[in-house]
Amino acid sequence: MRITDPLAFGRVAVVMGGDSAERAVSLDSGRNVLEALRARGVDAHPVDGVTALLDAIRGGHFARVFNILHGRGGEDGVLQGALEALRIPYTGSGVLGSALSMDKIRTKQVWIACGLPTPEFVVCRPGDDASALVAALGLPVVVKPAHEGSSVGVSRVRSPAELSTAFATAARYDAMLLVERLIEGDELTVAILDGDALPSIRIVPAGGYYDWHAKYVAEDTQYLCPGLDGAAEAELRALALEAFHAAGCTGWGRVDVMRDRAGGLWLLEVNTTPGMTSHSLVPKAAAAVGIDFPSLCWRILETSLREDRR
């Protein structure tokens, strides 16, 4: 549904911050979204965290929510379930898509059941024999907390000596760890906006690894858009859109993919509330097709008006 009158949205809460490991990024994203919506005439107001938001909604202060919380509590189905119960429309995926995509292990299990390509993996818990579990995959691998984003707690492991440190790092954030075969090649991402896959972005970090610093601090990370050409780009976008829908996601989001050196595509994860900072990828993809940042925020907010989106 396309809207021309900002008053049609009512009073909008831009919920940001919260108490997840991604709080700082969420606050940065939220400030940018708030400024963009206000520039377009939307009656938008900042709210920090889920508790404050629900209190304000029960007090009758908001008609709609632009969710820009990253990580647990805001991106994992918890907030979405509360808003469903209160009958308040919101941006992003619903309960199922949010909860499923926040769990990297179960997302991969769904993709495997659908016949979609994703790297081989094993599931570990703190205290497990890391060497025995990783032996099934071989090295190198990536060790991740199963329920975090923004590269929080992620390590690349190329030698057995690095395993214990990688497990300890991931275990600081989660009791469930994902150990995944490392795909060597191009790191790509595809933004999804209201049912369309935007041009892909190929990420080329100066240090060779797209970690927290490369994502949010470094000014020398290269972003090539579109990331691929011709039929390869079309295949990548189609795969990302299929993976997004298979995970029950709607509205907007981002699918991260690796392309190995033989040209094979491998799905990594879905982000249902991607970053909206100056370094973030969805705004870059949108800009490549002529959608500026305020228009992107408007388009995302429009998806909350669709009755059929969940």
C-alpha positions, -999 to +999 in steps of 0.1 A: +000+000+000+014+034-010+007+064+012+011+101+003-002+117+035+021+114+066-010+118+089-022+084+076+004+067+098-008+083+130+016+089+159+046+066+153+069+052+180+105+046+167+116+020+192+154+017+195+182+010+220+169-017+244+193-039+263+207-063+238+244-066+228+235-044+198+222-015+218+247+011+205+240+002+169+203+003+174+204+038+190+224+050+160+200+034+136+170+048+155+183+084+155+187+082+117+152+067+111+136+093+135+152+122+117+142+108+082+106+102+092+102+136+107+117+152+076+089+136+057+063+150+080+056+118+101+046+124+137+074+101+150+088+099+185+118+080+200+112+052+226+140+034+243+133-003+247+104-027+249+092-020+284+089+018+278+072+011+244+045-012+258+038+012+287+034+041+262+011+020+240-011+009+269-013+046+277-027+053+243+002+073+230+010+055+198-009+041+168+021+024+151+056+012+157+087+015+135+109-012+151+146-006+148+157-027+178+185-050+169+191-084+186+172-101+214+140-087+227+133-066+196+142-089+167+133-123+181+095-124+182+091-111+217+082-076+208+062-088+178+041-110+200+033-083+224+024-059+196+001-085+180-017-090+213-022-052+216-033-050+180-006-024+171+008-025+136+046-025+133+073-028+107+093-059+099+086-096+101+059-111+124+064-134+153+074-165+133+098-149+109+114-129+137+118-158+161+130-182+134+155-159+118+170-149+152+179-186+157+206-193+132+205-230+137+168-234+131+169-211+101+195-234+085+174-264+093+144-249+075+166-240+045+180-275+044+144-289+045+135-266+016+166-277-004+183-244-002+221-242+001+237-234+034+271-244+048+274-277+068+274-271+105+273-287+140+257-274+172+277-271+203+272-261+239+298-247+264+316-276+278+313-298+247+345-314+233+351-288+206+378-308+188+356-339+184+326-319+171+347-298+147+364-329+133+333-337+114+335-305+095+373-300+093+390-266+094+385-237+088+352-230+105+333-201+119+321-202+155+290-181+163+265-176+191+233-190+177+211-160+187+232-128+181+239-104+152+263-078+141+292-103+143+289-103+181+309-132+195+319-145+160+354-160+154+371-176+124+391-207+133+419-219+111+439-241+135+430-264+164+448-240+188+422-213+181+392-234+190+390-230+228+393-192+225+366-190+199+342-212+219+349-191+250+342-159+231+309-171+216+298-186+250+299-152+266+268-144+246+249-177+242+245-211+256+240-225+221+268-223+196+268-227+158+300-241+142+298-237+105+321-246+076+339-215+065+332-206+029+361-189+012+351-164-015+329-133-019+308-119+009+274-107-004+242-094+010+208-088-005+183-063+009+146-072+007+120-044+006+083-052+004+086-083-017+115-071-039+151-080-038+173-049-042+207-050-060+232-071-041+262-057-024+296-073-024+316-064+007+353-061+005+368-053+040+403-040+040+413-065+067+398-094+048+371-100+074+338-082+078+338-080+116+323-053+140+350-028+132+347-032+095+309-029+097+305+001+120+338+019+123+362+015+094+361+039+065+381+017+041+356-011+036+345-013+000+308-019-010+303-029-046+267-026-059+255-046-076+278-073-063+275-096-093+266-092-130+240-106-153+227-141-147+248-145-115+232-114-100+197-126-109+203-160-094+216-144-062+186-122-058+162-150-065+179-172-039+178-145-013+141-138-018+133-175-016+154-179+016+136-148+031+102-162+024+112-197+035+121-183+069+086-167+073+099-132+069+080-102+056+082-064+051+119-058+049+152-073+058+185-085+046+199-120+035+236-126+039+252-150+014+287-163+005+298-171-030+326-197-031+354-196-056+336-220-079+306-196-081+284-216-056+260-196-034+256-204+003+230-189+026+243-176+060+214-158+078+185-134+076+185-101+094+149-090+100+158-055+115+190-046+097+211-016+106+202+019+094+235+036+102+258+055+079+277+023+073+247+000+069+239-020+038+202-017+031+204+021+026+233+015+002+213-010-019+182+013-019+203+043-030+215+022-060+179+021-073+172+057-066+156+054-031+171+080-007+172+074+030+140+093+040+121+075+012+135+042+023+122+048+059+088+059+045+086+027+024+095+005+054+068+023+074+043+017+047+047-020+050+031-018+085-002-008+068-005-041+049-031-063+065-018-094+047+019-091+055+017-118+081 
